[in-house]
Amino acid sequence: MNIKRAKREIKDSIEAYLKKDDFGEYMIPAIRQRPILLMGPPGIGKTQIMEQIARECGIGLVAYTITHHTRQSAIGLPFIQEKEYGGRKYSVTEYTMSEIISAVYDKIEQTGMHEGVLFIDEINCVSETLAPTMLQFLQCKMFGNQKVPEGWIIVAAGNPPEYNKSVRDFDVVTLDRIKKIDVEENFEVWKEYAYTAEIHPAVLAYLELKKEHFYKIETTVDGKMFATARGWEDLSQLIKTYDVIGKKADREVIYQYIQHWKIAKDFANYLELFEKYKKDYGLQRVLDGQYGKDVLEQLRYAPFDERLSVVGILTGKLGELFRDYVMADRYVTLLHGYLLRMKEGDTLAAVTAAAQEEHDRLRKAEQLGRREEEIYRKVLHTLESYGQTVRKGHLPQEEVFGRVKEEFQKETGMREEAAARAGKALDYAFDFMEDAFGDSQEMVAFIAELNTNYYSIQYLKEHGCDKYYRYNKRLLFDEQHEDIMSRLDEVEENMINL
């Protein structure tokens, strides 16, 4: 299955494992809570989905790459303990607590979360001395003589043998005690994630044209050559930073991330073209409704891959506007929730303290992504600025809420401005698409991107767009019609074969 389906399967398992009965006992006892084993190629996001799952389920996460550990750190160090049996004293070997198990207890102490996931990566790549320990871990949920705490679910990940020479096969006894999920790479699923991860538009546009380059591992006389989802994401972050500091990622730099020379060279050439298209077509002006017949004429004679690249650049710029609106909306919503406490009688100082406490708690529990962290910081900064305004004006307590309410209107105004900017740009983009391409494959690609981009979906749910709904409806009808015709062709072919 793809990583999106695997994520859903793991979340469903966690929900089932943590469900309690009327007496407060887990409905599935710990001994029947099978560890989950994710098997799939490297770099497709197995670790990332565990971080997402922990945040979305509101539980703790302790993650270890087991290949970094020795037998001693995994099961603990031996020490001699004196015990008495049948009236005689004996020296007995015992073990200190495993570093991994102690990390789970540390997480519980730090976050107050008594339920969570213990994630062990590369579990089938351990050394020969550690292999029995891993089998014991999966079969008995123990490291040495220490059990994984109740309420903590085991998820492990590994690579198939074709990707790693040091892989060890699990025996039937172990496999019969786990939930095994085989995962494969899938560009369309990754693309959904890529929008929320804010992958550089050039990477998305290139992979849309060359889907076969999204994930490739080849064995050559010179060794392994590969391109992975992880490589594309890390490269994207570098390109975005290079854009800011005025540097260029050439083929040698790209090869440091996409370690497949042919693909790295191809993408380096495309990246140059991507920047050229941005300049030649002036697509920022398009979103301001300012484009001339010369641009349309140039596109009319452009090759198909260039036309699709222009669509990719356009949707990339629109995506930034949609993201700005969604972030503004989340910020205003969070701020409004705190300010409502003032209406109920809390002071501004008490509200600010509550927001700070909530932020600290969520950050400590690792429940905030990068964007959520930014929103919380902005809310705290705004509440502090309200406090400075109130103190500077020496306002009596009964007038504070009214003044804060006035200041808050500015925030809602900025949110509306962000929505209006995105809406205007979308309208202009549709005008441009109609003038340049009409009802074509390029328009289909444009609508498909709007239907995939997380931020555009959120915007359209709130504000809509007549042209979007019209084209989307037509697109869906065309797809259904094509599907029906395809099925009729199959039926006709089968009848001929009969």
C-alpha positions in Angstrom: 0.0 0.0 0.0 1.1 3.6 -0.3 2.3 5.6 2.7 -1.0 7.5 3.1 -2.9 4.3 3.5 -0.3 2.9 5.8 -0.6 6.0 8.0 -4.4 5.5 8.2 -3.9 1.8 9.1 -1.4 2.8 11.9 -3.8 5.4 13.3 -6.7 2.9 13.3 -4.5 0.4 15.1 -3.5 3.0 17.7 -7.1 4.0 18.2 -8.1 0.3 18.7 -5.1 -0.5 21.0 -5.8 2.5 23.3 -9.5 2.1 23.5 -10.6 1.3 27.1 -13.7 -0.5 28.4 -16.0 0.7 31.2 -13.6 -0.5 33.8 -10.6 1.5 32.4 -8.9 -1.6 31.0 -7.6 -1.7 27.4 -10.1 -3.6 25.3 -7.2 -5.3 23.5 -4.8 -6.4 26.2 -1.2 -5.5 25.8 -0.2 -9.1 25.0 -2.6 -9.0 22.0 -1.5 -5.5 20.8 0.7 -6.7 17.9 3.7 -4.5 17.1 3.3 -2.9 13.7 6.1 -3.5 11.2 6.4 -1.1 8.2 8.5 -2.6 5.4 9.4 -0.4 2.5 12.1 1.3 0.5 14.3 4.0 2.2 13.4 7.6 2.0 9.6 7.4 1.4 8.5 9.0 4.7 8.1 6.1 7.2 9.6 8.2 10.0 7.8 11.4 9.1 4.3 9.7 9.2 5.1 8.6 12.8 5.8 12.2 13.8 2.5 13.2 12.1 0.5 10.4 13.8 1.8 11.2 17.2 0.7 14.9 16.8 -2.6 14.0 15.3 -3.4 11.4 18.0 -2.1 13.6 20.8 0.3 10.9 22.1 4.0 10.7 22.9 6.7 9.5 20.5 10.1 8.0 21.2 12.0 7.2 18.0 15.3 5.3 17.7 17.3 4.0 14.8 18.4 0.7 16.2 21.5 0.4 14.0 23.0 3.1 16.2 22.8 0.9 19.3 24.9 -1.8 20.8 23.6 -4.8 22.7 24.5 -3.0 26.0 22.6 0.2 25.2 19.6 -1.8 24.0 19.3 -4.3 26.9 21.3 -2.5 29.7 24.5 -3.2 31.4 25.0 -6.4 33.6 25.6 -6.1 37.4 25.9 -8.7 40.1 23.0 -9.1 42.6 23.1 -11.4 45.6 20.0 -13.5 46.1 19.0 -16.3 48.5 17.6 -19.6 47.4 16.9 -22.4 49.8 18.8 -20.8 52.5 21.9 -20.3 50.4 23.2 -17.0 48.9 24.0 -16.9 45.2 25.5 -14.2 42.9 23.0 -13.5 40.1 23.5 -11.4 37.0 20.9 -8.7 36.4 20.7 -5.8 34.0 20.3 -2.1 34.3 17.3 -0.5 32.5 17.7 -0.3 28.8 18.5 3.2 27.4 15.5 2.8 25.1 13.0 1.9 27.8 14.4 4.6 30.0 13.8 7.1 27.2 10.1 6.1 27.2 9.9 6.9 30.9 11.8 10.1 30.4 9.2 11.1 27.8 6.4 10.3 30.1 8.0 12.5 32.8 8.7 15.4 30.4 5.3 15.5 28.7 2.9 13.9 31.2 1.7 11.6 28.3 1.3 8.1 29.5 0.4 6.7 26.1 2.5 6.9 23.0 4.5 5.1 20.3 7.9 3.6 20.6 9.3 3.7 17.0 12.3 1.6 16.1 13.7 2.2 12.6 15.9 -0.2 10.6 14.9 -3.0 12.9 15.9 -5.7 10.4 19.4 -4.3 9.9 20.8 -5.0 13.4 24.2 -6.6 14.1 24.4 -10.4 14.8 24.8 -9.8 18.6 21.7 -7.6 18.7 19.4 -9.7 16.5 18.1 -12.0 19.4 17.3 -8.9 21.4 15.2 -7.5 18.5 13.3 -10.8 18.2 12.6 -10.7 22.0 11.5 -7.1 21.6 8.9 -7.9 18.9 7.8 -11.1 20.5 7.7 -10.1 24.2 7.7 -6.2 24.1 10.8 -6.2 26.2 14.4 -5.0 26.1 16.4 -7.3 28.4 14.3 -7.7 31.5 12.4 -4.4 31.1 9.0 -4.2 29.5 7.7 -1.4 27.3 5.3 0.5 29.6 1.6 -0.2 29.2 -0.1 2.2 26.9 2.9 2.5 24.6 2.6 0.9 21.2 5.5 -0.6 19.2 5.9 0.4 15.6 9.0 -0.7 13.8 10.3 0.0 10.3 12.7 -1.8 8.0 14.0 -2.0 4.4 13.5 -5.0 2.0 16.7 -6.9 1.3 17.1 -5.4 -2.2 17.8 -2.1 -0.6 20.2 -3.1 2.2 22.8 -5.9 2.2 22.7 -6.2 6.0 19.0 -7.0 6.2 18.0 -10.0 8.3 14.8 -12.1 7.6 12.3 -12.6 10.4 11.3 -16.1 11.3 7.7 -17.3 11.2 7.4 -17.2 15.0 8.2 -13.5 15.0 6.1 -12.7 11.9 3.1 -14.4 13.5 3.2 -11.9 16.4 3.3 -8.7 14.4 1.1 -6.6 12.0 3.2 -6.4 8.8 2.5 -3.5 6.4 4.3 -3.4 3.1 4.7 0.1 1.8 5.7 1.3 -1.7 6.5 4.7 -3.1 3.7 6.7 -4.8 4.2 10.1 -6.3 0.6 11.2 -6.2 0.4 10.6 -2.5 3.7 12.3 -1.9 2.5 15.3 -3.9 -0.3 15.8 -1.4 2.2 15.9 1.4 4.6 18.0 -0.7 2.2 21.0 -0.7 1.9 21.0 3.1 5.7 20.6 3.3 6.0 23.6 0.9 8.2 21.7 -1.5 9.8 24.1 -4.1 7.5 24.6 -7.2 10.4 23.6 -9.5 10.7 20.2 -7.9 6.9 19.6 -8.1 6.7 20.8 -11.7 9.7 18.7 -12.8 8.4 15.5 -11.1 5.0 16.1 -12.6 6.7 15.9 -16.0 9.1 13.1 -15.1 7.2 11.0 -12.6 9.6 8.1 -13.3 12.4 10.2 -11.7 10.5 10.6 -8.4 11.9 7.4 -6.9 14.5 5.3 -8.6 17.2 2.9 -7.3 19.6 1.3 -9.8 22.6 -0.9 -9.4 25.4 -0.1 -11.9 29.1 -1.1 -12.3 29.8 2.1 -10.4 27.6 1.1 -7.5 24.1 2.2 -6.4 22.4 5.2 -8.1 19.3 6.6 -6.5 16.7 9.3 -6.2 14.3 9.2 -3.2 11.5 11.3 -1.8 13.7 12.3 1.1 16.3 13.5 -1.4 13.8 15.7 -3.2 12.5 17.2 0.0 16.0 18.0 1.3 17.0 19.4 -2.0 13.9 21.6 -2.1 14.8 23.1 1.2 18.3 23.9 0.0 17.0 25.5 -3.3 14.6 27.7 -1.3 17.4 28.9 1.0 19.7 29.4 -2.0 17.0 31.6 -3.5 17.0 33.8 -0.4 20.8 34.2 -0.2 21.3 34.6 -4.0 23.0 31.3 -4.8 22.5 28.8 -7.5 22.2 25.0 -7.2 24.1 23.5 -10.1 24.2 19.9 -11.1 27.1 19.1 -8.7 25.1 20.5 -5.8 22.0 18.7 -6.9 23.9 15.4 -7.2 24.7 15.6 -3.5 21.0 15.1 -2.8 19.8 13.2 -5.9 22.5 10.6 -6.2 21.6 9.5 -9.7 23.8 11.4 -12.1 21.4 11.3 -15.1 18.4 12.6 -13.0 20.5 15.2 -11.2 21.8 16.6 -14.6 18.3 16.5 -16.0 16.8 18.4 -13.1 19.7 20.9 -13.1 18.8 21.7 -16.7 15.2 22.0 -15.9 15.8 24.3 -12.9 17.5 26.7 -15.3 14.6 26.6 -17.6 12.2 27.0 -14.7 13.9 30.3 -13.7 13.9 31.4 -17.4 10.1 30.7 -17.7 9.4 32.8 -14.6 11.3 35.7 -16.1 10.1 35.3 -19.7 6.4 35.0 -18.8 6.3 37.4 -15.9 3.8 35.2 -14.1 3.6 37.4 -11.0 2.1 40.1 -13.3 -0.3 37.5 -14.5 -1.7 37.1 -11.0 -2.1 40.9 -10.9 -4.2 40.7 -14.1 -1.4 42.3 -16.2 -0.4 40.2 -19.2 -0.3 41.0 -22.9 -0.9 39.3 -26.2 2.9 38.7 -26.6 2.8 36.3 -23.6 -0.2 34.4 -25.0 1.5 34.3 -28.4 4.7 33.0 -26.9 2.8 30.2 -25.1 0.8 29.3 -28.1 4.0 28.1 -29.9 5.7 26.7 -26.8 6.3 22.9 -26.5 4.0 21.0 -24.2 6.5 20.6 -21.3 7.1 24.3 -21.3 3.4 25.0 -21.1 3.0 22.6 -18.2 5.9 24.2 -16.5 4.2 27.6 -16.8 1.1 26.0 -15.2 3.3 24.6 -12.4 4.8 28.0 -11.7 1.4 29.6 -11.7 -0.1 27.1 -9.2 3.1 27.4 -7.1 2.6 31.2 -6.8 -1.1 30.7 -6.1 -0.3 28.1 -3.5 1.8 30.7 -1.6 -1.2 33.0 -1.5 -3.6 30.3 -0.3 -1.1 29.3 2.4 -0.8 32.9 3.6 -4.6 33.0 3.9 -4.9 29.7 5.7 -2.1 30.6 8.2 -3.7 34.0 8.8 -7.1 32.3 9.4 -5.5 29.9 11.9 -3.8 32.7 13.7 -6.9 34.8 14.0 -9.0 31.8 15.1 -6.5 30.9 17.8 -6.1 34.5 19.0 -9.9 34.9 19.1 -10.3 31.8 21.2 -8.0 33.3 23.9 -9.6 36.7 23.7 -13.0 35.1 24.4 -11.7 34.4 27.9 -11.6 38.2 28.5 -15.2 38.4 27.6 -15.9 35.7 30.3 -14.0 37.8 32.9 -10.3 36.9 32.6 -7.8 39.7 32.6 -5.5 40.3 29.6 -2.5 39.2 31.8 -4.3 36.0 32.7 -5.1 35.3 29.1 -1.5 35.9 28.0 -0.2 33.6 30.8 -2.7 30.9 29.7 -1.6 31.1 26.1 2.1 30.9 27.2 1.4 27.9 29.3 -0.5 26.1 26.6 2.3 26.8 24.1 5.0 25.5 26.5 2.9 22.4 27.2 2.4 21.6 23.5 6.0 22.3 22.6 7.3 20.1 25.4 5.0 17.4 24.2 6.3 17.9 20.6 2.7 18.4 19.5 3.5 21.5 17.3 4.7 21.4 13.7 6.8 24.3 12.3 3.8 26.3 11.1 1.8 25.7 14.3 4.8 26.9 16.3 5.0 30.1 14.2 1.3 30.8 14.8 1.6 30.3 18.6 4.6 32.7 18.7 2.6 35.3 16.7 -0.4 35.0 19.0 1.9 35.4 22.1 3.6 38.4 20.5 0.2 40.0 19.7 -1.1 39.5 23.2 2.0 41.1 24.7 1.6 44.0 22.3 -2.0 44.4 23.5 -0.7 44.5 27.1 1.8 47.2 26.2 -0.9 49.3 24.5 -3.1 49.0 27.6 -0.3 49.9 30.0 0.8 52.8 27.8 -2.8 54.2 27.8 -3.2 53.6 31.6 -6.7 52.2 30.8 -9.0 51.1 33.6 -9.9 47.4 33.6 -13.4 48.0 32.4 -12.1 49.7 29.2 -9.4 47.1 28.4 -11.7 44.6 26.6 -13.1 47.3 24.4 -9.6 48.5 23.4 -8.4 45.0 22.8 -11.5 44.3 20.6 -10.6 47.4 18.5 -7.0 46.1 18.0 -8.3 42.6 17.2 -10.4 44.1 14.3 -7.0 44.9 12.6 -6.1 41.2 12.6 -9.4 40.2 11.1 -8.9 42.9 8.5 -5.6 41.5 7.5 -7.1 38.0 7.2 -9.8 39.4 4.9 -7.1 41.1 2.9 -5.2 37.8 2.5 -8.4 36.1 1.4 -9.1 38.9 -1.1 -5.6 38.8 -2.6 -5.9 35.0 -3.1 -9.3 35.3 -4.6 -8.3 38.0 -7.1 -5.2 36.1 -8.1 -7.2 33.0 -8.7 -9.7 34.9 -10.9 -6.9 36.4 -12.9 -5.2 33.0 -13.2 -8.4 31.5 -14.6 -8.6 34.4 -17.1 -5.1 33.8 -18.2 -5.6 30.0 -18.4 -8.7 30.5 -20.6 -6.9 33.0 -22.9 -3.8 30.9 -23.2 -5.1 27.4 -23.3 -8.9 27.2 -23.2 -10.3 23.7 -22.6 -7.1 21.8 -22.8 -4.8 19.4 -21.0 -3.1 22.4 -19.4 -6.5 23.5 -17.9 -7.0 19.9 -16.7 -3.5 20.0 -15.0 -4.4 23.4 -13.5 -7.6 22.1 -11.9 -5.9 18.9 -10.8 -3.3 20.9 -8.9 -6.0 23.0 -7.2 -7.6 19.7 -6.1 -4.4 18.4 -4.7 -2.9 21.4 -2.9 -3.9 21.3 0.7 -4.0 25.1 1.1 -6.0 25.7 -2.1 -8.6 23.1 -0.9 -8.9 24.9 2.4 -9.3 28.2 0.7 -11.9 27.0 -1.8 -13.9 25.3 1.0 -14.2 28.7 2.7 -14.5 31.1 -0.2 -15.3 29.1 -3.4 -14.7 30.2 -7.0 -17.3 30.0 -9.7 -14.9 29.2 -12.5 -13.2 26.6 -10.4 -16.5 24.8 -9.7 -17.5 25.1 -13.4 -14.3 23.6 -14.7 -14.0 21.1 -11.9 -17.5 19.8 -12.7 -16.7 19.5 -16.4 -13.4 17.8 -15.6 -15.1 15.2 -13.4 -17.7 14.6 -16.1 -15.0 14.2 -18.8 -13.2 11.7 -16.5 -16.3 9.7 -15.9 -17.2 9.7 -19.6 -13.6 8.5 -20.4 -13.9 5.8 -17.8 -17.3 4.6 -19.2 -15.9 4.6 -22.8 -12.9 2.6 -21.6 -15.1 0.0 -19.9 -17.3 -0.2 -23.0 -14.1 -0.8 -25.1 -13.1 -3.6 -22.7 -16.6 -5.2 -23.0 -16.5 -5.0 -26.8 -13.0 -6.5 -26.9 -14.1 -9.4 -24.6 -17.1 -10.1 -26.8 -14.8 -10.2 -29.9 -12.5 -12.6 -28.0 -15.5 -14.8 -27.2 
